[in-house]
Amino acid sequence: MNFKKKAWKLASLAIGTMLMGSMLAGCGDQAASSDEIVIGSNFELTGNQANYGNACNEGLKLAIKEANDAGGINGKKIKLVEADTKSEAAESVNSATKLISDDKVKVIVGPAVTANVIAESQVATDNKVPVIAPAATNPDVTVENGTVKPFIFRSCFIDPQQGTVMATFAAKDLNAKTAVMYIDSSSDYSKSLGKVFKETFEAAGGKVVMEEAFLAKDQDFKAALTKLKTANADVMFVPAYYEEVGKIVKQARELGITATILGTDGWDDPKVIDIAGADALNNTYFSTHYFEQDEEAKPFIEAYKKEYNKNPNVFAALGYDAGKMLIDALKRAGADDPEALRKAIEGIKDLQVGTAKVTVDKNHNPIKGAVILETRNGERMMKTKIAPEQ
């Protein structure tokens, strides 16, 4: 009998303690939510894509810091919860799930790489949490089988825009009549760019006379380049990432290929010059998202250099753009409700971000311009600026 009473007292005390703890926890959560807006960043912070993810994350954090320093969003400070995809699609899903279920984020920025964003998009959509992808250029990120994904957005232009820009530049600015293409057959990015370049170039009166393919991580490209050399084309289009690009350009020049070599934003890394050599990159051009000497980008560049004591790369710029889009949407939504945020992101119009003014189109892509950079004696310079198509 005494044991039962003691047991009952202990049980009552435990229940009371649990109830009190729940009440306190509830008050704590309410207090936290009353003066903070919790958002998540889900980037490739480790692994073989970490240079992209970390740069995007730095740009995002700078945009958030600026907003918080200016008083936050309607008096609330933005709290950033960071997650690591480890450069893996499966882990992108796991980290997004944790951000949503455990950290209660209202919106996610990232990942950087297309495959990781596509992997994440289903769990984000199922939970009605908006995503802004800074650097994923594949059209499938925001549109699947002709249907727009309602909660997925991006802050970069898409692959077809780059392919069109470079094909038009080749035909009109360089007066090229013939082209060859060297495509990374293991990359959807490279294949989709090659398809658009060929269609646009031939529609403009040119002719793609030969195509060859390689695989990511290949080291020796000379056999395929020797074949491409026989075509004696005016231009060679190489839509690929900087590691392979540097080696391809270097080996092409060693084989005596003097044709103009064209590329896309995968070239946009200073390591290309280290790998290829300054002389080999003469007479090459590539499209990208902005140029650091563009007056429109200078405020962002100066702020980034002050914060991190280094120059930003294109991924940092796109992460910053994504942050500015999010902050604008938060202000106009008037709350961190995901549905209100989704509508606010859809309604972005003529917003000045770090690299340009952007308007979000019906496919959740930003309408923004591109630049074509020329490399001459190891230095990059802007050849032309392409206005966005409205």
N, C-alpha and C positions, 0 to 999 in steps of 0.2 A: 504493500500500500504506500509506504513512504517512498519507495523507489519509483512508483508510478507518478506520485505527485512531483517528485524531483524531475522525472523525465518530462512531465508536462510543463513544468516551469522552464526547463531548459529549451523545450521546443517552442514555447511561447516567446521566450527571449530571442531565440534564433529567428522566428518569423518576424518579430517586431524589428529586429536589426535589419533583416532583408528588406522589409517594407520601407524602413527609413532610408536604407541605402539606395533603394530604387527611387524614392522621392528625391533624394539628394542628387542622384545621377541624373534624374530628369531635369532638375533645376540647373545642374551644371551644363547639360546639353542645351537647354533653352537659353542660358546665359551666353554660351559660346555662339549659338546661332543668331542671337540678337545683335551682335556687333561684328560678325564675320560672314564673309561669303566664301565657302570652301570650294575650290576648283582643283582639278587633278591635272598633273602632267604625266604622260605615259610615253617615255622616250627610251631609245636605245643608249643607255648610259654605260653599258659594258658590251663586249662582243665585237664582231668585225664591222658593225655599223655605228660604233660609238662616236666616231668623229662627227657624223651627221647629227645624231641624237643629242649629244652634249651641246653642240653649237645652237641647235634649235631651242634647247632648254634655257640656255643663257639669254638668248633674245627674248624669250617669253618672260623670264624673271625680271629683265630690265623694264619691260612694259608694265609689269605688275608693280614694281618698285616705284616707278614714276606715278602711277595712279594712286598708290597708297600715300606717297609723299604729298600728293596734291589734295589729300583729304579722303581718299577712297571713293566708294560708290554710295552715294546718298548717306554719307556718314559711316558706312561700314567698310572695314578693311578687308582686303582680299587675302585669304590664307591659301597658300599653294601646298598641296600634298604631292610629293614626287614619287614616281614608281619607275621601275626599270624593266623593260621588255627583254633585256639580255640579247637583243638582236635576233629574237626568235618569234615566229608567228604564234606558236602555241603559248608562249609566255606572255605575249601581248594580251591574249584573252584572259589569262590568269591575273595579270596585274590590273587590267581594266575592271575585272570582276571584283577584286579587292577594293579598288578605289570607290566603286559604286556601293558595294554592300557593307564594307567595314568603315570606310572613311566618309561615306555619305556625300561624295562630291556631286555638284550640280551640273558640271560640264567638264569635259576632258579636252586638253590640247595635246596632240600627238597620236601615234608615233610619227616618225619622220619618213619611214620607208613604206612604199605602197603595199607590199604584202602584209606587213604588220598592221596597217590601218584597216585593210580589208578583213583581216582576221578578227580585229577588235570590233568591227562595225556591227556585227550581229548582236553581241551582248549589250552594246550601247543602245541600239535600236529597241531591243526587247525591254530595256529598262527606261526608255524614253529620256536618255541622257545625251545632249548634243555633243558632237565631236568636231573640232576644227583641226584639220591635218595641214601642217605648214608646208610640207615639201613633197607630198605624194602626188605625182603628176599624171598617173594613169587614169583615164576617164572612168574606169570601173569603180573607183573609190566612191564616187557620189551617185553614179547611175548604174543600175544592174538590170540587164535584160530590158532596157528601155524605160525603166521605172526609177524615178528619183528616190534615193534613200532619204527619208524625211529628216533624220537627225544628223546627217553627215555632211560636213562642209570642208572647204580648204582655203588656204591663203595664197596658193601658187597657181600659175596658169597650167594648162594641161598639155599633154604630149602633142595632140594634133596641132595646137597653135605653134609649137616649136617647129614641127615638121613643115608646116606651111610657110612659116617665116623664113626658114633656111632655103627651101626650094625656090621661093619667090626671089630671095636675095641672089641665089645662084643664077637664075634665069635673067633677072632684070638688071641687077647691079653689076654682076660679073660677066654678063652676056654669055654664060655657059650654054653650049648646045648639047654636050654629052656629059654623062656622069657615071661613076661606078659607086657601089655601096659595099661597105664592109660592116656586117651586122653581128652583134652578139646573139647567137641563136638560143642561148640559155636565159635571155632576158626579155620579158614582155615589153619593158620600156624600150629597148633597142628595136625590137621587131615592129612595134606599133609606129615608132618614129620613121623607120624605113618605109613602111607602107604608105604613110601620109606624104613623105618626101617624094616618093616615086610618082604617086598620083598627081601631086601638085606640079612637079617639075615637068612631067609629060603633058599635062593640060596647058602648060605655058609654052609648049613647043619644043621642049628638050627631050632627050632620050636617055634612059638608064640602060647602058649597054652591057653591063656585067654586074653580078652580085656574088659575093663570097661571104662565108660565115666563120666565126670563131666561137670559143666558149670562154666564159669568165674564168680567170686564173691561168689561161694559156700564157706561155712565155715566148714562144717562137712563132712569128707570124709571116716569115719570109716566103714560104711556099705559096700561100694565098696572095700575098702582095706581089709576087713575081707574075702571077696570072693577071692580076688587076693592072699591072704595068703595061701589059701587051695591048690593053684597050686604048691606051693613049688618050684617056678622057680629059675633059677640061677640069673637072672637079671630082674629088672623092668624098663621099659622105660617110662619117664614122660616128654614129650616135651611140656612145658607150661611156663608161665611167673612167675616171682619170688614170687609174693604175694601168689598165690595158691601153688606153689612149696614148699615154706617154711612150709606151713601148712600140705601139703601132707606128706612130709618127716618126720615131727615131729610126726604126728599121726600114720604113718606107723611104726616107731620105738616104739611108745607107745604100739602098738598092737603086738610087738614081731617080726616084719618082719626084718630079718637080711640080706636079699639079697642085692646085689649091685644095687644101683639106678642110672640110667643114664638119662642125660638131654641134652639140647641144649642151644643156646645163650640167650634164655629167662631167664635162671638162672643167667645170668651174672650181678648181682647187689649185693652189700654188704648186703643189707637188708635181703637176704635169710638167712644169718647166724643169724641175729637178730631174725627172725621169727622162724626158725627151732631149733636153738640152735647148738652149736659147736659139741656136741657129736653125735647128730642125723645125721649130715652131714658126719661123717666118713663113708668110703666105698661108696662114691658117686663120679661120674665123669660127666663132661659136656663139650660139644664142644663150642668153641667161636672163635673170630676173631684174638685175640692176647693175649699175656701175658705181663704184665708190666715189668717183669724182663728179657724179651727177649732182647738181645743186639740190635737187629734190630729196636726195638721200643724206645730205650732209648733217642735218640735225640728229638723225639716228646714229650716224657714224661717230660723231663727236661725243654723244652720250654713251655709246658703247665703249669707246676708247677710255673715257673717264672712269667708267665702272670697272672695266676688266683689264685696262692697261695693255690692250692689243687691238689690232684691226679685226673687224668682223668679217666672216666669210658669208657666202650667200645663204647658208642654212641658218646662221644667226639672224640675218635680216628677215628671213621668212618666219622664223619663230617670233620675232618682234612684231611682224605684220599680223600674225595670228593673235597675239596678245592685244594689239590695238583694236582688232575687230571684236574680240571678246569684250573688252572694256566698253567699247561703244554700245554693244548689244546689252550689256548689263545696265548701263545708264538708261537706255531707252526702254528696256523691259520694266524698270522700276522695281524689280524683284529678282530673286534667283530661281524662280519657278522654271523648270526645264521647258515647258511648253511655251511660256512667254519668251524665254531666251531663244528658242528655235525660231519663233516668228520674228524676233528682233534681228537675228543674224540674217534671215532671209531678206529683211528690209534694209540692209546696209546699202547706202547710196552715196557716191562721191565722197567717201571717207578717206582722209589723208592718213596713210599708215607710214611705215618707215621708208618704203621704196617707191611709192606711187599713190595715186588716188584709186580707190577700188569701189566697185559696185558688184553686189552678188547677183548672178543671173539665175534663171529659172532652174538650172541644173546644179545649183549650189556651188558654182565656180566663180571666182572673182574675175570681173572684166578689168584687165590691167595690161599695160604695155610690156614690151620686151626690149632688150638691147642686144645688139650684135657687137661683140668685142673682137678686135684684131690683136694678135700677138706679134710684136716686132722687136727683135733684138732682146728678147726676154722681158719686155714691158708690154702690159696690156693697155689698150686705148679703145675708146668707143668709136666704132665705125659708123653706126647709125642707131637711132632709137625708133622703135616701131610702135605707133600709136595703137591702142586697143580697138578692136572691132566692136562697135556698139550693136 
